[in-house]
């Protein structure tokens, strides 16, 4: 990259303010455009509503849980949950709107940090124009998941800020060293709390930080390592002791240690094809070649070999990070939401070239990127409206059509859901605590109510759309799913081979009746319910349930902590008859499941 050259300013002092002003003006317009596009597509996803229910339980004093009385970590992003708890503590603030606005602000901030990092990386001697940033601004999945209630906005913000801090350490090295490195160490340590797979990017940043700070002594490196590791290690101890697992329940539900390459490749091309992403990627490559030409004659004082090497190391971080993140997502089969899980990898890839100096070398690729961006914004979309091939969904449009609202955000926007509100209303009208299950009826789907025994029994409702159901149901109602996001039984069950990503557990209804202790089996096979009761009495399954349901004493915390590795790997057959003999299914591959 071009090094900052103070001497280059000596004859052009009158041009400097003008160029800087235009650079920041272009950056500001780009960020405003990105914010406007995200706002236009503002919404809350079902998974985002899952996060909000956990935040409400936390604020209500029940702890970071989805259901009262069960310690299940239903959210993948620990930091996102913690951030949303802040507005949740303020009376009168809509948590739904707080999530939308915070996600939007973090997305725009991440883009802004990326743009300014490019300015600092190139030395800011020329007018800087958005380049890679146009990919982010123009791609509809970035608009959709800039809000949605999920952690994508936080991811974009964290990636942009971490990169900005890393470039800051490179700039300090160019100036002869100095400055504080601990803020970068602290922020990169938050990677697994933003999202566990971001630890791949965090490790690369850590390597670059070691290279940058190596000359300042091993004591400094040890101190930075302590700063980086303190928070994530402390939380991992809490997670193991409180939840009894080494990973969030979402990782078990999606079996994140399993390889599903074919589905992952489908997912990759589901993002690349509709937006012709090979075009901006080729343009980025042309931009790299153009900058190489600029480097050959840009400065009369070449950078030292060491500074050149440091620049290469720093620039390699987001490029390699992009590859690792994309490879991981492809390996696990991607996601069921169009584009969502590949956005961090794409954002990383364009970070080094978020903006470039405008010269005769770079003008052509900048124009080419702008043409693609206009075409993408104007009309490039997936070929399907809601559900595409291989069970990948255009999630936002699916819910817009399902509930009949252009921007569904609040509880009132989801009362038009065709299934969940009816079940919540039926359960609320029941004369005694009951279990509500959706099953066959005379006119299609019907809500069956099964009275639950015991004076302390809570209402329970089971439905796939956990977020909407949990948004409409009281916090005291237990809301369960069959895929394992909030249900400890489903999380440890085996899945349907080659089932839909994130939904392949699909726990049969026999388990819910047996766990609730109801006597009436209704539409459910009585033999299967009896087998499920036998399976629930298996020692390892009982220990699993105790880890999340037993009172959290000091002894229980210790037992959870010491048994977390084995418990994370435990699986039993989803068929209750197969599980009744108490032999576990083939375990997952360690705690990465």
C-alpha positions as CSV (number, residue, x, y, z in Angstrom):
1,X,0.0,0.0,0.0
2,X,1.1,3.6,-0.4
3,X,2.9,5.0,2.7
4,X,2.2,8.3,4.2
5,X,4.8,10.8,3.0
6,X,4.8,14.2,4.8
7,X,7.1,15.7,2.2
8,X,4.5,15.1,-0.4
9,X,2.3,17.7,1.3
10,X,4.9,20.5,1.2
11,X,4.0,21.8,-2.2
12,X,0.3,21.1,-2.0
13,X,-0.9,22.5,1.3
14,X,-3.7,24.5,-0.4
15,X,-5.1,21.3,-2.0
16,X,-5.1,19.2,1.2
17,X,-8.3,20.7,2.9
18,X,-10.2,20.4,-0.4
19,X,-9.3,16.8,-1.0
20,X,-10.0,15.8,2.6
21,X,-13.3,17.6,2.5
22,X,-14.4,15.8,-0.6
23,X,-13.2,12.5,0.7
24,X,-15.2,12.7,3.9
25,X,-18.2,14.1,1.9
26,X,-18.1,11.0,-0.3
27,X,-17.8,8.8,2.7
28,X,-20.7,10.5,4.4
29,X,-23.0,10.1,1.3
30,X,-22.1,6.4,1.1
31,X,-23.0,5.8,4.7
32,X,-26.2,7.8,4.4
33,X,-27.2,5.8,1.4
34,X,-26.5,2.5,3.2
35,X,-28.5,3.7,6.2
36,X,-31.5,4.7,4.0
37,X,-31.5,1.4,2.2
38,X,-31.4,-0.5,5.5
39,X,-34.2,1.6,7.0
40,X,-36.4,1.0,3.9
41,X,-36.1,-2.8,4.6
42,X,-36.5,-2.5,8.4
43,X,-38.1,-5.5,10.1
44,X,-37.8,-8.1,12.8
45,X,-37.1,-11.7,12.0
46,X,-38.5,-14.7,13.9
47,X,-35.0,-15.4,15.1
48,X,-34.6,-11.8,16.1
49,X,-37.7,-12.0,18.3
50,X,-36.1,-15.0,20.0
51,X,-33.2,-12.7,21.0
52,X,-35.7,-10.1,22.3
53,X,-37.5,-12.6,24.5
54,X,-34.2,-13.6,26.1
55,X,-33.4,-10.0,26.8
56,X,-36.9,-9.5,28.4
57,X,-36.4,-12.5,30.6
58,X,-33.0,-11.1,31.7
59,X,-34.4,-7.6,32.4
60,X,-37.3,-9.2,34.3
61,X,-34.7,-10.9,36.6
62,X,-35.1,-14.5,35.3
63,X,-31.6,-14.6,33.9
64,X,-30.3,-14.9,30.3
65,X,-32.9,-17.6,29.4
66,X,-35.7,-18.0,26.9
67,X,-38.1,-19.8,29.3
68,X,-38.5,-19.4,33.0
69,X,-37.1,-22.5,34.8
70,X,-34.8,-23.7,32.0
71,X,-31.3,-22.4,31.6
72,X,-30.9,-22.7,27.8
73,X,-28.7,-20.3,25.8
74,X,-31.0,-19.6,22.8
75,X,-28.9,-16.8,21.3
76,X,-25.7,-17.2,19.3
77,X,-24.4,-13.7,20.0
78,X,-23.7,-13.1,23.7
79,X,-22.6,-9.5,23.1
80,X,-25.7,-8.7,21.1
81,X,-27.9,-9.9,23.9
82,X,-25.9,-7.8,26.4
83,X,-26.1,-4.7,24.3
84,X,-29.9,-5.0,23.9
85,X,-30.3,-5.3,27.6
86,X,-29.2,-1.7,28.0
87,X,-32.2,-0.1,26.3
88,X,-34.3,-2.9,27.8
89,X,-33.6,-1.4,31.2
90,X,-35.1,1.9,30.2
91,X,-38.8,2.1,30.9
92,X,-41.0,3.1,27.9
93,X,-38.5,2.2,25.2
94,X,-39.7,-0.3,22.7
95,X,-37.1,-3.1,22.7
96,X,-38.2,-4.1,19.1
97,X,-37.4,-0.6,17.8
98,X,-34.2,-0.4,19.9
99,X,-33.0,-3.6,18.2
100,X,-33.8,-2.2,14.7
101,X,-32.1,1.2,15.3
102,X,-29.1,-0.3,17.0
103,X,-28.6,-2.8,14.2
104,X,-28.8,-0.1,11.6
105,X,-26.4,2.2,13.5
106,X,-23.8,-0.5,14.0
107,X,-24.0,-1.5,10.3
108,X,-23.5,2.1,9.1
109,X,-20.7,2.5,11.7
110,X,-18.9,-0.6,10.5
111,X,-19.0,0.7,7.0
112,X,-17.7,4.1,8.2
113,X,-14.8,2.5,10.1
114,X,-13.9,0.5,7.0
115,X,-13.9,3.6,4.8
116,X,-11.8,5.6,7.2
117,X,-9.4,2.6,7.7
118,X,-8.8,2.7,3.9
119,X,-8.1,6.4,4.1
120,X,-5.5,5.8,6.8
121,X,-4.1,2.7,5.0
122,X,-3.4,4.6,1.8
123,X,-1.9,7.6,3.5
124,X,-4.8,10.0,2.5
125,X,-2.6,12.0,0.0
126,X,-5.2,11.9,-2.7
127,X,-9.0,12.0,-3.1
128,X,-10.4,8.8,-1.7
129,X,-13.5,7.3,-3.4
130,X,-15.7,4.4,-2.2
131,X,-14.8,1.2,-4.0
132,X,-15.3,-2.1,-2.1
133,X,-17.9,-0.2,0.0
134,X,-20.2,-0.2,-3.0
135,X,-20.5,-4.0,-2.7
136,X,-21.8,-3.7,0.8
137,X,-24.1,-0.7,0.1
138,X,-25.6,-2.4,-3.0
139,X,-26.3,-5.9,-1.8
140,X,-29.9,-6.4,-0.6
141,X,-29.0,-9.1,2.1
142,X,-26.9,-6.4,3.8
143,X,-30.1,-4.2,3.9
144,X,-32.2,-7.0,5.2
145,X,-30.0,-8.1,8.0
146,X,-28.8,-4.6,8.9
147,X,-31.9,-4.8,11.1
148,X,-33.9,-8.0,11.6
149,X,-33.1,-8.2,15.3
150,X,-30.2,-10.5,14.7
151,X,-26.5,-9.8,15.3
152,X,-25.5,-9.1,11.7
153,X,-25.3,-5.3,12.3
154,X,-23.1,-5.9,15.3
155,X,-20.8,-8.2,13.2
156,X,-20.4,-5.5,10.6
157,X,-19.7,-2.9,13.2
158,X,-17.2,-5.1,15.1
159,X,-15.4,-6.2,11.9
160,X,-15.1,-2.6,10.7
161,X,-14.0,-1.3,14.1
162,X,-11.5,-4.1,14.6
163,X,-10.0,-3.5,11.2
164,X,-9.8,0.3,11.9
165,X,-7.9,-0.4,15.1
166,X,-5.5,-2.8,13.4
167,X,-4.8,-0.2,10.7
168,X,-4.2,2.3,13.4
169,X,-1.5,0.1,14.8
170,X,0.1,-0.1,11.4
171,X,0.0,3.7,11.1
172,X,1.7,3.9,14.5
173,X,4.4,1.5,13.3
174,X,4.9,3.7,10.2
175,X,5.4,6.7,12.5
176,X,8.0,4.9,14.5
177,X,5.9,3.0,17.0
178,X,4.2,4.1,20.2
179,X,0.5,4.3,21.2
180,X,-1.7,1.9,23.0
181,X,-2.4,-1.5,21.6
182,X,-4.6,-2.8,24.4
183,X,-7.9,-1.4,22.9
184,X,-7.3,-3.7,19.9
185,X,-6.5,-6.6,22.1
186,X,-9.7,-6.1,24.1
187,X,-11.9,-5.8,21.0
188,X,-10.4,-8.7,19.2
189,X,-11.0,-10.8,22.3
190,X,-14.7,-10.2,22.0
191,X,-14.8,-12.1,18.7
192,X,-16.4,-15.3,20.0
193,X,-18.9,-13.3,22.0
194,X,-20.0,-11.4,18.9
195,X,-20.4,-14.8,17.2
196,X,-18.4,-17.9,17.8
197,X,-17.1,-18.4,14.3
198,X,-15.6,-14.9,14.3
199,X,-12.9,-16.4,16.5
200,X,-11.3,-17.3,13.1
201,X,-11.0,-13.7,12.2
202,X,-9.9,-12.8,15.8
203,X,-7.1,-15.2,15.7
204,X,-5.7,-13.7,12.5
205,X,-5.9,-10.2,14.0
206,X,-4.0,-11.6,17.1
207,X,-1.2,-12.9,14.8
208,X,-1.0,-9.5,13.1
209,X,-0.9,-7.7,16.5
210,X,1.9,-10.0,17.7
211,X,3.9,-9.1,14.5
212,X,3.3,-5.4,14.9
213,X,4.2,-5.4,18.6
214,X,7.0,-8.0,18.7
215,X,9.7,-5.4,18.9
216,X,8.3,-4.0,22.2
217,X,9.1,-7.1,24.2
218,X,7.5,-10.3,25.4
219,X,6.0,-8.7,28.5
220,X,3.9,-6.5,26.4
221,X,2.7,-9.4,24.3
222,X,1.8,-11.4,27.5
223,X,-0.1,-8.4,28.8
224,X,-2.0,-8.0,25.5
225,X,-2.8,-11.8,25.5
226,X,-4.3,-11.4,29.0
227,X,-6.4,-8.5,27.9
228,X,-7.7,-10.4,24.9
229,X,-8.4,-13.6,26.7
230,X,-9.9,-12.4,30.0
231,X,-13.5,-11.7,28.9
232,X,-14.1,-14.7,26.6
233,X,-12.5,-17.1,29.1
234,X,-14.6,-15.7,31.9
235,X,-17.7,-16.0,29.9
236,X,-16.9,-19.6,28.9
237,X,-16.6,-20.6,32.5
238,X,-20.0,-18.9,33.2
239,X,-21.5,-20.7,30.1
240,X,-20.3,-24.1,31.2
241,X,-21.5,-23.7,34.8
242,X,-24.8,-21.9,34.1
243,X,-26.0,-23.7,30.9
244,X,-24.0,-26.9,31.3
245,X,-22.6,-26.7,27.8
246,X,-19.5,-25.4,26.0
247,X,-21.5,-23.8,23.1
248,X,-24.8,-22.1,22.7
249,X,-27.9,-24.3,22.1
250,X,-28.1,-22.9,18.6
251,X,-24.8,-24.7,17.8
252,X,-26.3,-28.0,18.9
253,X,-29.5,-27.4,16.9
254,X,-27.5,-26.8,13.8
255,X,-24.8,-29.4,14.5
256,X,-22.1,-26.9,13.7
257,X,-19.3,-29.5,13.8
258,X,-20.9,-31.6,11.0
259,X,-19.8,-31.3,7.4
260,X,-22.5,-30.7,4.7
261,X,-20.4,-29.5,1.8
262,X,-23.0,-30.0,-0.9
263,X,-25.6,-27.9,0.9
264,X,-23.0,-25.3,1.7
265,X,-22.1,-25.0,-2.0
266,X,-25.8,-24.5,-2.8
267,X,-25.9,-21.8,-0.2
268,X,-22.8,-20.1,-1.6
269,X,-24.1,-20.0,-5.2
270,X,-27.5,-18.9,-3.9
271,X,-25.8,-15.6,-2.9
272,X,-23.3,-15.4,-5.8
273,X,-25.6,-16.1,-8.8
274,X,-28.5,-13.6,-8.3
275,X,-26.2,-10.6,-7.8
276,X,-23.6,-11.7,-10.3
277,X,-21.0,-11.3,-7.6
278,X,-18.3,-12.6,-9.8
279,X,-18.4,-9.2,-11.5
280,X,-17.5,-7.0,-8.5
281,X,-14.9,-9.6,-7.4
282,X,-13.2,-9.4,-10.8
283,X,-13.4,-5.6,-10.6
284,X,-11.8,-5.7,-7.1
285,X,-9.0,-7.8,-8.7
286,X,-8.5,-5.1,-11.4
287,X,-8.4,-2.5,-8.6
288,X,-5.6,-4.4,-6.9
289,X,-3.6,-4.5,-10.2
290,X,-4.3,-0.7,-10.7
291,X,-3.0,0.0,-7.2
292,X,0.1,-2.1,-8.0
293,X,0.8,0.3,-10.9
294,X,0.2,3.2,-8.6
295,X,2.7,1.8,-6.1
296,X,5.5,1.6,-8.6
297,X,5.7,5.3,-9.2
298,X,3.8,7.0,-6.3
299,X,6.7,7.8,-4.0
300,X,10.2,9.0,-4.4
301,X,11.0,7.5,-1.0
302,X,10.2,3.8,-0.9
303,X,9.1,2.3,2.4
304,X,11.5,0.2,4.3
305,X,11.3,-3.6,3.9
306,X,10.0,-4.0,7.4
307,X,7.1,-1.5,7.0
308,X,6.3,-3.1,3.6
309,X,6.1,-6.5,5.3
310,X,4.0,-5.2,8.1
311,X,1.6,-3.7,5.6
312,X,1.3,-7.1,3.8
313,X,0.6,-8.9,7.1
314,X,-2.1,-6.4,8.1
315,X,-3.8,-6.5,4.6
316,X,-3.7,-10.3,4.7
317,X,-5.9,-10.4,7.8
318,X,-9.3,-9.6,6.2
319,X,-8.4,-11.4,3.0
320,X,-7.5,-14.7,4.8
321,X,-10.3,-14.1,7.3
322,X,-12.8,-13.9,4.5
323,X,-11.6,-17.2,3.1
324,X,-11.7,-18.9,6.5
325,X,-15.2,-17.6,7.3
326,X,-16.6,-18.6,3.9
327,X,-15.0,-22.0,4.1
328,X,-16.5,-22.6,7.5
329,X,-20.0,-21.5,6.5
330,X,-19.8,-23.7,3.3
331,X,-18.6,-26.7,5.3
332,X,-21.5,-26.6,7.8
333,X,-24.1,-26.3,5.0
334,X,-24.7,-22.5,5.2
335,X,-28.0,-21.4,6.6
336,X,-31.7,-21.4,5.7
337,X,-31.7,-17.6,5.3
338,X,-30.6,-16.3,1.9
339,X,-27.1,-14.8,2.1
340,X,-27.0,-14.1,5.8
341,X,-24.2,-16.3,7.0
342,X,-21.9,-15.3,4.1
343,X,-22.1,-11.5,4.7
344,X,-19.3,-11.4,7.3
345,X,-16.9,-13.1,4.8
346,X,-17.9,-10.8,2.0
347,X,-17.5,-7.7,4.2
348,X,-14.0,-8.9,5.3
349,X,-13.0,-9.4,1.6
350,X,-13.7,-5.8,0.6
351,X,-12.2,-4.2,3.8
352,X,-8.7,-3.5,2.4
353,X,-10.3,-1.8,-0.7
354,X,-13.3,-0.1,0.9
355,X,-12.0,3.1,-0.6
356,X,-9.2,3.8,-3.0
357,X,-7.2,6.8,-4.2
358,X,-8.7,8.3,-7.4
359,X,-6.1,8.2,-10.1
360,X,-5.8,7.4,-13.7
361,X,-5.0,3.9,-12.7
362,X,-8.1,3.4,-10.5
363,X,-10.7,5.4,-12.3
364,X,-11.8,2.6,-14.6
365,X,-12.3,-0.1,-11.9
366,X,-14.2,2.5,-9.7
367,X,-16.5,3.3,-12.6
368,X,-17.0,-0.4,-13.3
369,X,-17.9,-1.0,-9.7
370,X,-20.4,1.9,-9.7
371,X,-22.1,0.5,-12.8
372,X,-22.5,-2.9,-11.2
373,X,-23.8,-1.3,-8.0
374,X,-26.5,0.7,-9.8
375,X,-27.6,-2.5,-11.6
376,X,-27.6,-4.5,-8.4
377,X,-29.7,-1.9,-6.5
378,X,-32.1,-1.5,-9.4
379,X,-33.0,-5.0,-10.1
380,X,-30.7,-7.9,-9.1
381,X,-32.7,-10.2,-6.9
382,X,-33.1,-14.0,-6.2
383,X,-35.2,-15.9,-8.7
384,X,-37.6,-16.9,-6.0
385,X,-39.9,-14.8,-3.8
386,X,-40.0,-16.7,-0.5
387,X,-38.7,-20.2,-0.5
388,X,-36.1,-21.2,-3.0
389,X,-34.4,-24.5,-3.9
390,X,-32.6,-26.5,-1.3
391,X,-34.8,-25.0,1.5
392,X,-33.1,-21.6,1.4
393,X,-35.6,-18.8,2.1
394,X,-35.8,-15.1,1.3
395,X,-36.6,-14.7,5.0
396,X,-37.6,-11.1,5.1
397,X,-40.0,-11.3,2.1
398,X,-41.4,-14.5,3.5
399,X,-42.5,-12.8,6.7
400,X,-43.7,-9.7,4.9
401,X,-46.0,-11.8,2.9
402,X,-46.9,-14.1,5.8
403,X,-48.1,-11.3,8.2
404,X,-49.2,-8.8,5.5
405,X,-47.0,-5.9,6.7
406,X,-44.3,-4.2,4.7
407,X,-42.1,-3.6,7.7
408,X,-43.0,-5.9,10.5
409,X,-41.3,-4.9,13.8
410,X,-43.6,-4.8,16.8
411,X,-45.9,-7.4,18.4
412,X,-48.9,-5.8,16.7
413,X,-47.3,-6.4,13.3
414,X,-47.2,-10.2,13.9
415,X,-50.8,-10.8,15.0
416,X,-51.5,-11.6,11.4
417,X,-49.4,-14.7,11.6
418,X,-51.6,-17.6,10.4
419,X,-50.8,-20.0,13.2
420,X,-49.1,-18.7,16.3
421,X,-51.7,-16.2,17.6
422,X,-54.5,-18.8,17.6
423,X,-52.4,-21.2,19.7
424,X,-51.4,-18.4,22.2
425,X,-55.1,-17.4,22.5
426,X,-56.3,-21.0,23.0
427,X,-53.7,-21.6,25.7
428,X,-54.6,-18.3,27.5
429,X,-58.3,-19.4,27.5
430,X,-57.6,-22.9,28.9
431,X,-59.1,-23.4,32.4
432,X,-55.9,-25.0,33.8
433,X,-52.2,-25.1,32.8
434,X,-51.9,-26.9,29.5
435,X,-49.6,-28.0,26.8
436,X,-50.6,-26.7,23.4
437,X,-49.6,-28.7,20.3
438,X,-50.5,-28.1,16.7
439,X,-51.9,-31.3,15.1
440,X,-54.4,-32.6,12.5
441,X,-58.0,-31.4,12.8
442,X,-61.2,-31.6,10.7
443,X,-60.4,-28.4,8.8
444,X,-56.6,-28.7,8.7
445,X,-54.2,-27.7,11.4
446,X,-55.7,-27.6,14.9
447,X,-54.4,-26.6,18.3
448,X,-54.8,-29.4,20.8
449,X,-54.7,-28.6,24.5
450,X,-53.4,-31.3,27.0
451,X,-54.0,-30.4,30.7
452,X,-50.8,-30.6,32.7
453,X,-50.7,-32.2,36.1
454,X,-49.3,-30.4,39.2
455,X,-50.0,-27.2,41.0
456,X,-46.8,-25.5,39.8
457,X,-47.3,-26.5,36.1
458,X,-46.8,-23.7,33.6
459,X,-48.5,-23.2,30.3
460,X,-46.5,-24.6,27.4
461,X,-46.8,-24.1,23.7
462,X,-44.9,-25.8,20.9
463,X,-44.4,-24.2,17.5
464,X,-41.6,-23.8,15.0
465,X,-41.8,-20.0,14.8
466,X,-40.5,-19.5,18.3
467,X,-39.9,-15.8,17.9
468,X,-43.4,-14.9,16.9
469,X,-44.9,-17.3,19.5
470,X,-42.6,-16.0,22.2
471,X,-43.4,-12.4,21.3
472,X,-47.1,-12.9,21.6
473,X,-47.1,-15.3,24.6
474,X,-46.5,-14.1,28.2
475,X,-42.9,-14.5,29.6
476,X,-44.3,-17.0,32.1
477,X,-45.4,-19.3,29.3
478,X,-42.9,-22.0,28.2
479,X,-42.4,-21.7,24.5
480,X,-40.7,-24.7,22.9
481,X,-39.6,-25.8,19.5
482,X,-38.7,-29.2,17.9
483,X,-35.4,-28.1,16.5
484,X,-33.4,-27.4,19.7
485,X,-33.0,-23.6,19.8
486,X,-34.8,-23.4,23.1
487,X,-35.6,-27.0,23.9
488,X,-32.8,-29.0,25.6
489,X,-34.4,-32.3,24.6
490,X,-34.5,-31.4,20.9
491,X,-31.0,-29.9,21.0
492,X,-29.4,-33.3,22.0
493,X,-31.5,-35.4,19.7
494,X,-30.2,-36.8,16.4
495,X,-31.5,-35.1,13.3
496,X,-33.1,-36.2,10.1
497,X,-30.4,-37.0,7.5
498,X,-30.0,-34.2,5.0
499,X,-32.8,-32.3,6.6
500,X,-33.2,-28.5,6.3
501,X,-30.3,-26.7,7.8
502,X,-31.2,-25.5,11.3
503,X,-34.5,-27.4,11.3
504,X,-33.4,-31.1,10.9
505,X,-33.9,-32.1,14.5
506,X,-37.7,-32.0,14.2
507,X,-38.4,-33.7,17.6
508,X,-41.6,-35.9,17.4
509,X,-44.6,-34.8,19.5
510,X,-44.3,-37.9,21.7
511,X,-41.4,-36.3,23.6
512,X,-43.4,-33.2,24.5
513,X,-46.3,-35.1,26.0
514,X,-44.0,-37.4,27.9
515,X,-42.0,-34.5,29.3
516,X,-45.1,-32.6,30.3
517,X,-46.4,-35.7,32.1
518,X,-49.9,-35.5,30.5
519,X,-52.1,-38.6,30.4
520,X,-54.3,-37.7,27.4
521,X,-52.4,-38.4,24.2
522,X,-54.9,-37.1,21.7
523,X,-53.7,-37.4,18.1
524,X,-50.2,-38.7,19.3
525,X,-49.4,-42.4,19.3
526,X,-49.7,-43.7,22.9
527,X,-47.0,-46.3,22.4
528,X,-44.6,-43.6,21.3
529,X,-45.4,-41.5,24.4
530,X,-44.8,-44.5,26.7
531,X,-41.4,-45.1,24.9
532,X,-40.5,-41.4,25.3
533,X,-41.3,-41.6,29.1
534,X,-38.9,-44.6,29.4
535,X,-36.3,-42.7,27.4
536,X,-36.6,-39.6,29.6
537,X,-35.8,-41.8,32.6
538,X,-32.4,-42.8,31.2
539,X,-29.6,-41.6,33.5
540,X,-27.7,-39.5,31.0
541,X,-30.9,-37.8,29.8
542,X,-32.0,-37.1,33.4
543,X,-28.6,-35.6,34.1
544,X,-28.9,-33.4,31.0
545,X,-32.3,-32.2,32.1
546,X,-31.1,-31.5,35.7
547,X,-28.3,-29.4,34.3
548,X,-30.8,-26.9,33.0
549,X,-33.8,-27.4,35.3
550,X,-32.3,-28.1,38.8
551,X,-31.8,-25.1,41.1
552,X,-28.5,-23.4,40.4
553,X,-26.6,-24.1,43.6
554,X,-22.8,-24.0,43.9
555,X,-22.7,-27.8,43.5
556,X,-24.9,-27.7,40.5
557,X,-22.7,-25.0,38.9
558,X,-19.6,-27.2,39.5
559,X,-21.3,-30.3,38.2
560,X,-22.4,-28.4,35.1
561,X,-18.9,-27.0,34.6
562,X,-17.0,-30.3,35.0
563,X,-19.5,-32.3,32.8
564,X,-19.9,-29.7,30.1
565,X,-17.6,-31.4,27.6
566,X,-19.3,-34.8,27.8
567,X,-22.8,-33.2,28.0
568,X,-22.1,-31.1,24.9
569,X,-21.3,-34.2,22.9
570,X,-24.3,-36.3,24.1
571,X,-26.9,-37.3,21.6
572,X,-29.8,-39.7,21.7
573,X,-32.0,-41.1,18.9
574,X,-34.9,-38.8,18.0
575,X,-37.2,-41.9,17.7
576,X,-38.4,-42.5,21.2
577,X,-38.6,-46.2,20.7
578,X,-34.9,-46.3,19.7
579,X,-34.0,-44.1,22.6
580,X,-35.9,-46.2,25.2
581,X,-33.0,-48.6,25.6
582,X,-30.8,-45.8,27.0
583,X,-28.0,-46.3,24.5
584,X,-26.8,-42.9,23.2
585,X,-26.6,-42.2,19.5
586,X,-23.2,-41.7,17.9
587,X,-21.8,-38.6,19.7
588,X,-21.1,-35.4,17.9
589,X,-17.5,-34.5,17.2
590,X,-16.7,-32.9,20.5
591,X,-17.8,-29.5,21.8
592,X,-17.9,-27.8,18.5
593,X,-21.2,-29.5,17.7
